[in-house]
Each structure stands twice: as structure tokens, then as C-alpha cells.
Amino acid sequence: MKGQQSYKVGIYCRLSRDDETKSESASISTQKAMITKYAQDNGWEIADYYVDDGASGLTFQRPDFIRMINDIDRQRINMVITKDLSRLGRDYILTGHYVEVYFPSKDVRYIAINDGIDTINDDNDMAPFKAVINEMYAKDISRKIRSALKTKAHLGYFLGTYAPYGYKQDPGNCHRLLVDEESANVVRRIFQMYLHGSSIGEIVRALNDEGVDTPMQRAMKLKPERFKAEKWYGEKRWQRCTVRNALSSIASLGHMVNSRQRTRSFKCKELVNNDRSDWIIVEGTHEAIISQEDFDEVQRMLETHRKPTSTGTPHIFSGLLRCEDCNKTIVINRNAHSVYFSCSSYKLGGNKYCSSHTITYDALVNVVIQDIRRHASLARIDKDAILSRLLEEDNASRKGRLAKLSGELSKVSDREGEISRVFTQLYEDRVKGVINESHFLSFRKQYDAELETLKAKKQGLQDELASAEIGEKDTSRFLAMIGKYTDIQELDGAVAHELIDRIYIGKRNDAGKNLKQEIRIVYKFVGEVARQEMML
């Protein structure tokens, strides 16, 4: 290689965004001029220029760098010159690979002018150290950028590329959000439809049928300069995930959310999701388009995973029913004779998980209608009397309810502790050979199932306990709301979800001649007013 005199030079220039604030010496034009003069002074032929403007030195997936490598493979060039080693790259491992392995294997001479590196010589011992220093510099810059962005996030700046659906960036301040009325009205509509019983699938169909712009289509209209029409095919149809995202967006409450994602490292730009606890949320940074009350109710409904029935629509109690004993969801079933509900734990695992808690659809509808009528009539006849009674019942029952919930929670926690100790003993017995692997796995499966049930029940008890500890409830609001339904004849999803927070289905009591079953209706704003025991 030393005797080779005829060179076809590839001049490689790179400028990253981090370098844009530097002096003119780091600019593309300066790099080109410096390297061109150097090549001409040495009498070498310049075959081509390769320029990656705005490309990080930590990746080698740069368009013109790849083009240069392809030209080397086709033997179009046999010399590469850069201003310095950092222009070639800042990842010391890959930079070293190209300088010490790839270029020599292709008989390509590499020169970094300012660093005095020339692979035709044998005195390039400092090149690896310079590559390490270049990577350390990149790491330091990355750390400083992250720190600056974190500071802006804590100040409530908008740092995203596209504004959340329902908003647009302030033309005078790109870090501030303003309400975009067109998309904000769509968000409000989505919330109202969901609150009044429409499933996510029904909302998707309605929006698509009406040709409502998707979030990406709206973003393209608001910021057309950010999209290249020939390469962008924005999502043209609403999807279930799009609607769910709209229903879950904290931004709709007027809060700024940053740090939802992060890159794996300063060298690996792959995005990974942060835990919710690591999100940076600053409240009240912009105008809210959804009330806190509606947002909280929707989140509660989403957590129940409301699923459509075989007819394509959710049943009217979707998301409201819970088992009194295990706190798992009560699910809808159908047979040739009737539509009925039963405990999901029992349906999956039988008696070892829970009991059936079966109740027919018609029977439950009848119980709920009668209870709504009763309270609506009382509200119309004497609001003061029922208000006083509700407050008295609330005060009298709260202490008893708190004591009962605390007792039940203590029992659940004690049982969890017992199972933990049993697990430890089982493991020791397996290690000692007292029980074989098959028996160990069988016992473990059984206790795992019980722990799962206990976990759900514990969460339900904790939620109830938190609710029971809240002060006076909004009884006047409840009375104003329920007073509209004195003459209610039919129950639909909108009414059920407007009035009711949760319905707990008790087990069937087969003692005596008559079958009995307790139904506990928890109303919004006042909680549990009275339990209903129905005759089956």
C-alpha cells in the first residue's frame, strides 16, 4: 500500500445537530474547503463528496456514509479523508473497526487531517485514544442535553414533536399548547359517547363513518411543513387504540406530560417506555378540555375492560358488576333458556376459586329499576327528609363499614402471609426431597391461584376503605340526578352509568324454602344507600 501513488479520494463531511452551535470551523462548507485544499495540495484526484448534515456520530447508519462504503466496495475510491476523527464517528468501537480493520482490508487509505492520523504510516497509536475521547465527548453532550430537557420538562414545557390530539402548538411559543377547537370537540364527543355506554368499537365506527380526521391527519393539517407528502401516508382510519389513547390522555385535563419514553443509551437511540412513576407531569399548564370528574369516571370504566357481547354492543351493566366475595368481575353468559351473570373466578376455576353468584339478567334489571324508582320518589316527595336520612345512614354505617373493611383486609393480609410461609416450606421440602417436582408444581399452582384471588379482593377492599374514609358525600347532587327517574320503566346503559358506581352481587343463599340473594348497589356521590335482598 505504501508504494501506491494514484488515489481517488472520497471526501467525507459530517455535522450533527449538537455541532450546530459551534463556530464556523465545524461547518460543512469549512470541512469541504479544508479537505479539498489538502487533497489538491497533494495532487490527489477527488472522486466524490459525501455529506451527512445533521447526523449523529454515534450511528453509522448515515445515508452518505453508507453510499461511501458502497463506493469503496465497488472500488470507486481508495482514500477517505475527514477533517478529524470525530467526523468519521464518535462510537470508539465502530470507529476503530473502520480505521483499523475495514479500511486496511479494502486497501483504502484513511486520513484525519487535524488529528494527524494517516493509515499509511505506522505511528497512529493515539488514534484509539482519540476515538475514546470523541465518544466521551458525545456522552457528555448527551448528558447535558438530557439534563436541559429534564429541566424544561419540570417547568411544564411541551417538548414533543406533535401536540396531543385536541391541542396545537402556540405559533409564538412552540413549548406552549393551545386548544384546537376542531379536534377538541372530537375529544369531548368521544368522552361523552363512552360515558353514555358506547363501546370503543362503536365510537371507532361512528368516527370512520363520518370521515372525522384521525390525530395524524389533523397533525398534518396543522403542521404540513413537517410532513413530506411523497413519503407520508398518515393513518386515515380511526383504530381502537387511537380512541383508547384519546380517552387516556392526561393532557386533556390541562396537564403537561413529559418523559413517557427514553432512549436506551446515548449510543442506542431505540425508544423504550418509562414506568408511569417516572413520567414528569406538571398540572395546569394549558386549558383543560375534559373535566376531572369525567376523566376519572372514564379511567374507572376502562379498567374494567368492557367487552362487547355477541351482538356487538356491551350489556347495560358493563363495567359495573363485581363479585361480593372475591371482587372479580361478574361476567355475562347465555344459554338456550336465559341470559345470566356469574362470577368470572368461578367460571374459570370452579368452586376452588369462588362460588357462582348466578343471577339472571332480567332479575338484576328489575332490582335496579325498583331501587332507582324508590329513591327517586323519596327525592321528589321530601328532599330534606331523604337528605337527612342519607346523612344519618352515612354517619351510622361508616364506622361499621370501616371496621368491617379493616377486619376483612386484615384477614386477607394474614392469609397472604400464611401462603408465603407455605411457599417457603414447600420449596425447602422440594430441595430436601420430601416432595417431588410434580407435587411441588401442583401445590404451587393451587396457591398461586389463591394468591391471585386474594390480591384482587385486597385491592377491592382497599379501594372501598379509601372511599369510605372520604367525608360527607354529595347527596344534593345525587338527589338532583336521581329525581329525574321516578317513572323509569326501562333501564339502559346511559342511565345505569350515570347513576351507579358499582353493583356487588352476593352469593345465593339456599337455606330454607326460599332462595335469597343480596345485591349491593353503590351509587355515585353517595355510595351505598341500602342493600337489597331479593327472593329467587
FIVODO-612628 format. One record per residue (C-alpha): residue in one letter; x, y, z. Coordinates in steps of 0.02 Angstrom, whole numbers. Example, Ala and Ser with C-alpha at 12.3 -4.5 7.8 and 13.67 -1.06 7.14 Angstrom:
A  615  -225  390
S  684  -53  357
//
This chain:
M  0  0  0
K  147  117  36
G  201  116  -145
Q  29  162  -208
Q  31  337  -285
S  -136  351  -378
Y  -279  393  -262
K  -461  425  -293
V  -518  524  -142
G  -684  517  -55
I  -706  675  49
Y  -820  639  197
C  -902  781  296
R  -1022  765  441
L  -1112  891  552
S  -1225  839  694
R  -1360  947  774
D  -1251  960  928
D  -1115  1042  822
E  -1230  1174  751
T  -1197  1292  895
K  -1010  1281  868
S  -901  1401  770
E  -890  1411  582
S  -739  1292  585
A  -857  1145  613
S  -974  1188  468
I  -995  1079  314
S  -930  1215  198
T  -772  1237  301
Q  -743  1049  308
K  -762  1037  120
A  -644  1182  87
M  -510  1118  206
I  -510  939  140
T  -521  993  -43
K  -367  1103  -24
Y  -275  964  67
A  -312  839  -72
Q  -267  963  -210
D  -103  1011  -124
N  -55  827  -125
G  -106  804  -307
W  -243  677  -272
E  -398  656  -380
I  -562  695  -291
A  -688  561  -340
D  -838  619  -239
Y  -902  714  -88
Y  -1004  626  46
V  -1101  738  164
D  -1211  690  313
D  -1285  852  380
G  -1373  838  548
A  -1317  657  578
S  -1255  593  745
G  -1079  520  753
L  -1142  382  867
T  -1226  290  724
F  -1152  233  559
Q  -1322  214  476
R  -1300  381  387
P  -1356  395  206
D  -1196  465  130
F  -1082  361  241
I  -1170  205  176
R  -1152  272  -2
M  -967  296  28
I  -947  118  93
N  -1038  54  -62
D  -918  153  -173
I  -770  77  -79
D  -841  -96  -111
R  -858  -52  -297
Q  -679  16  -294
R  -733  191  -347
I  -625  266  -209
N  -470  206  -118
M  -442  351  1
V  -555  431  132
I  -515  600  210
T  -605  685  353
K  -570  846  447
D  -539  747  607
L  -577  576  678
S  -738  633  762
R  -812  674  589
L  -795  490  544
G  -884  439  704
R  -895  453  892
D  -926  271  935
Y  -747  218  976
I  -779  32  943
L  -854  54  770
T  -738  198  726
G  -591  88  772
H  -661  -53  667
Y  -668  56  511
V  -495  134  539
E  -401  -22  593
V  -496  -164  507
Y  -614  -114  367
F  -512  18  276
P  -349  -86  277
S  -443  -240  217
K  -505  -140  67
D  -334  -59  33
V  -411  110  75
R  -301  245  148
Y  -384  348  284
I  -329  522  340
A  -396  630  482
I  -310  796  448
N  -321  888  615
D  -282  731  718
G  -128  686  615
I  -195  512  577
D  -140  429  415
T  -157  240  399
I  -13  231  275
N  101  264  424
D  135  151  573
D  131  289  704
N  -58  300  734
D  -51  237  912
M  -151  387  975
A  -298  353  860
P  -387  231  980
F  -368  354  1124
K  -436  496  1019
A  -584  387  970
V  -620  354  1154
I  -608  540  1193
N  -728  578  1049
E  -854  454  1121
M  -834  528  1295
Y  -870  699  1220
A  -1028  632  1137
K  -1081  553  1302
D  -1052  717  1394
I  -1152  814  1265
S  -1293  686  1277
R  -1295  702  1467
K  -1304  891  1457
I  -1445  886  1330
R  -1544  763  1438
S  -1518  874  1590
A  -1579  1028  1495
L  -1733  935  1430
K  -1772  870  1604
T  -1766  1047  1672
K  -1885  1106  1536
A  -1999  957  1572
H  -2010  1005  1756
L  -2053  1183  1704
G  -2202  1117  1605
Y  -2134  1148  1431
F  -2208  1049  1287
L  -2062  950  1214
G  -2147  836  1090
T  -2147  840  901
Y  -2336  844  881
A  -2462  920  1002
P  -2581  798  1091
Y  -2745  773  1000
G  -2860  916  1048
Y  -2720  1043  1053
K  -2598  1138  941
Q  -2433  1223  974
D  -2435  1410  1008
P  -2364  1493  850
G  -2270  1615  961
N  -2204  1483  1083
C  -2182  1304  1023
H  -2167  1244  1205
R  -2345  1301  1246
L  -2510  1215  1199
L  -2670  1299  1143
V  -2841  1217  1120
D  -2876  1164  941
E  -3065  1179  941
E  -3095  1062  794
S  -3004  913  871
A  -3051  963  1050
N  -3235  943  1005
V  -3197  768  941
V  -3112  726  1107
R  -3262  791  1204
R  -3378  689  1096
I  -3275  530  1120
F  -3285  552  1310
Q  -3473  583  1309
M  -3507  434  1196
Y  -3405  320  1308
L  -3483  387  1468
H  -3656  356  1397
G  -3624  173  1360
S  -3549  169  1186
S  -3410  42  1165
I  -3241  89  1094
G  -3286  -9  937
E  -3446  90  915
I  -3352  254  934
V  -3223  198  804
R  -3360  153  680
A  -3450  319  706
L  -3294  423  679
N  -3243  325  525
D  -3418  330  451
E  -3420  520  469
G  -3244  540  399
V  -3177  628  554
D  -2991  666  538
T  -2878  550  637
P  -2747  627  754
M  -2612  607  621
Q  -2720  682  484
R  -2756  830  597
A  -2570  849  637
M  -2533  852  450
K  -2658  993  426
L  -2591  1094  572
K  -2407  1071  528
P  -2396  1022  342
E  -2214  1077  332
R  -2164  934  447
F  -2225  801  327
K  -2158  750  158
A  -2311  709  56
E  -2221  584  -55
K  -2163  483  95
W  -2304  508  220
Y  -2461  404  219
G  -2543  462  381
E  -2666  346  464
K  -2831  376  376
R  -2945  273  486
W  -2979  276  672
Q  -2923  122  767
R  -2973  56  938
C  -2802  104  1007
T  -2824  283  941
V  -2988  306  1034
R  -2918  224  1191
N  -2769  343  1186
A  -2888  491  1172
L  -2985  427  1324
S  -2824  405  1425
S  -2732  566  1381
I  -2690  666  1538
A  -2657  815  1426
S  -2846  836  1407
L  -2852  887  1591
G  -2734  1033  1556
H  -2580  942  1622
M  -2414  927  1531
V  -2341  752  1523
N  -2159  725  1476
S  -2031  584  1492
R  -2150  447  1438
Q  -2008  370  1339
R  -1820  369  1342
T  -1679  305  1232
R  -1587  152  1294
S  -1422  246  1300
F  -1331  389  1215
K  -1270  262  1086
C  -1431  164  1062
K  -1574  275  1006
E  -1709  141  1021
L  -1855  211  1120
V  -1922  117  1271
N  -2071  162  1379
N  -2040  233  1552
D  -2138  173  1702
R  -2283  288  1741
S  -2196  334  1904
D  -2054  410  1801
W  -2166  523  1697
I  -2145  708  1729
I  -2318  784  1749
V  -2345  970  1776
E  -2525  1018  1812
G  -2618  1168  1744
T  -2501  1213  1603
H  -2640  1238  1475
E  -2829  1245  1460
A  -2922  1084  1502
I  -3048  1014  1378
I  -3113  873  1491
S  -3170  887  1673
Q  -3079  791  1808
E  -3241  704  1855
D  -3274  639  1678
F  -3092  588  1657
D  -3089  489  1820
E  -3251  401  1777
V  -3186  351  1606
Q  -3025  283  1680
R  -3126  177  1801
M  -3231  112  1658
L  -3076  74  1552
E  -3000  -27  1693
T  -3147  -147  1688
H  -3104  -194  1508
R  -3282  -176  1445
K  -3305  -305  1309
P  -3447  -311  1182
T  -3572  -453  1186
S  -3605  -567  1039
T  -3722  -435  970
G  -3578  -312  957
T  -3633  -195  1098
P  -3592  -200  1284
H  -3730  -250  1405
I  -3803  -108  1508
F  -3708  -159  1666
S  -3541  -173  1576
G  -3402  -120  1693
L  -3516  -104  1845
L  -3530  -281  1914
R  -3416  -359  2045
C  -3421  -518  2148
E  -3455  -479  2331
D  -3335  -613  2391
C  -3182  -612  2276
N  -3204  -439  2197
K  -3178  -512  2023
T  -3284  -458  1876
I  -3459  -529  1856
V  -3475  -586  1675
I  -3623  -610  1561
N  -3671  -783  1497
R  -3803  -854  1381
N  -3885  -1022  1361
A  -4037  -1084  1268
H  -4154  -1026  1406
S  -4089  -862  1475
V  -3957  -728  1491
Y  -3873  -727  1661
F  -3721  -665  1757
S  -3592  -763  1857
C  -3426  -737  1944
S  -3278  -741  1823
S  -3168  -829  1953
Y  -3296  -968  1969
K  -3314  -980  1781
L  -3126  -1002  1759
G  -3086  -1116  1905
G  -3245  -1181  1984
N  -3280  -1195  2170
K  -3097  -1190  2223
Y  -3091  -1007  2169
C  -3264  -942  2215
S  -3450  -984  2204
S  -3559  -947  2054
H  -3654  -793  2117
T  -3775  -825  1975
I  -3913  -700  1939
T  -4020  -682  1784
Y  -4010  -526  1677
D  -4196  -487  1697
A  -4191  -510  1885
L  -4046  -389  1906
V  -4126  -259  1792
N  -4287  -271  1894
V  -4194  -248  2061
V  -4100  -96  1997
I  -4255  -14  1920
Q  -4355  -37  2081
D  -4214  36  2186
I  -4196  187  2071
R  -4384  218  2074
R  -4388  208  2264
H  -4252  336  2290
A  -4318  447  2150
S  -4491  451  2230
L  -4420  492  2401
A  -4315  629  2324
R  -4468  709  2245
I  -4582  692  2396
D  -4465  760  2529
K  -4288  803  2481
D  -4246  866  2655
A  -4305  705  2736
I  -4209  590  2621
L  -4058  705  2631
S  -4062  693  2820
R  -4087  505  2812
L  -3944  482  2690
L  -3829  583  2801
E  -3883  487  2956
E  -3862  321  2869
D  -3695  377  2803
N  -3631  428  2975
A  -3703  274  3061
S  -3644  149  2933
R  -3473  225  2900
K  -3399  172  3067
G  -3467  -3  3049
R  -3414  -13  2869
L  -3239  47  2909
A  -3223  -81  3047
K  -3285  -222  2936
L  -3174  -174  2791
S  -3023  -160  2905
G  -3061  -331  2979
E  -3082  -412  2809
L  -2922  -328  2747
S  -2828  -394  2898
K  -2890  -570  2864
V  -2836  -560  2682
S  -2663  -497  2732
D  -2647  -635  2862
R  -2690  -766  2732
E  -2563  -693  2611
G  -2432  -711  2748
E  -2483  -891  2778
I  -2467  -934  2595
S  -2296  -851  2589
R  -2238  -961  2733
V  -2312  -1115  2649
F  -2217  -1071  2490
T  -2055  -1063  2588
Q  -2089  -1232  2670
L  -2137  -1311  2505
Y  -1977  -1250  2425
E  -1873  -1320  2568
D  -1965  -1487  2556
R  -1930  -1496  2370
V  -1745  -1460  2396
K  -1735  -1594  2534
G  -1828  -1719  2426
V  -1978  -1730  2543
I  -2092  -1695  2395
N  -2057  -1721  2211
E  -2060  -1588  2075
S  -2233  -1638  2012
H  -2314  -1617  2182
F  -2221  -1455  2211
L  -2285  -1381  2047
S  -2461  -1439  2085
F  -2461  -1357  2257
R  -2383  -1201  2186
K  -2516  -1185  2052
Q  -2652  -1202  2183
Y  -2578  -1070  2298
D  -2538  -953  2153
A  -2721  -956  2106
E  -2774  -917  2284
L  -2648  -776  2295
E  -2717  -701  2135
T  -2893  -703  2208
L  -2831  -629  2372
K  -2740  -492  2278
A  -2898  -441  2185
K  -3001  -445  2345
K  -2870  -345  2439
Q  -2869  -211  2304
G  -3058  -201  2310
L  -3058  -186  2500
Q  -2925  -51  2494
D  -3025  46  2365
E  -3183  32  2469
L  -3090  80  2627
A  -3021  235  2541
S  -3194  279  2479
A  -3274  250  2649
E  -3148  365  2733
I  -3198  513  2624
G  -3301  646  2712
E  -3481  694  2678
K  -3542  641  2509
D  -3626  749  2379
T  -3802  697  2424
S  -3885  850  2348
R  -3807  811  2180
F  -3866  631  2194
L  -4044  687  2234
A  -4049  808  2087
M  -3988  671  1972
I  -4097  527  2030
G  -4254  635  2044
K  -4272  626  1854
Y  -4310  440  1858
T  -4468  425  1964
D  -4564  343  1822
I  -4422  246  1744
Q  -4489  93  1652
E  -4334  31  1560
L  -4152  34  1606
D  -4017  72  1478
G  -3828  89  1486
A  -3831  279  1491
V  -3942  285  1647
A  -3850  143  1734
H  -3681  226  1711
E  -3747  399  1755
L  -3815  343  1925
I  -3716  190  1979
D  -3534  171  2026
R  -3531  -16  2063
I  -3651  -162  2094
Y  -3592  -305  2205
I  -3676  -473  2180
G  -3684  -583  2335
K  -3692  -772  2338
R  -3857  -864  2329
N  -3922  -920  2498
D  -4005  -1089  2481
A  -4057  -1104  2665
G  -4243  -1126  2697
K  -4383  -1140  2573
N  -4342  -982  2477
L  -4183  -939  2386
K  -4112  -768  2431
Q  -3975  -661  2358
E  -3904  -496  2419
I  -3871  -357  2294
R  -3768  -207  2349
I  -3789  -51  2240
V  -3657  85  2261
Y  -3723  248  2190
K  -3619  392  2129
F  -3594  537  2251
V  -3675  447  2400
G  -3604  272  2393
E  -3707  128  2463
V  -3880  186  2515
A  -3959  19  2562
R  -3933  -163  2521
Q  -4067  -258  2427
E  -4107  -438  2467
M  -4206  -517  2328
M  -4309  -677  2333
L  -4269  -800  2194
//
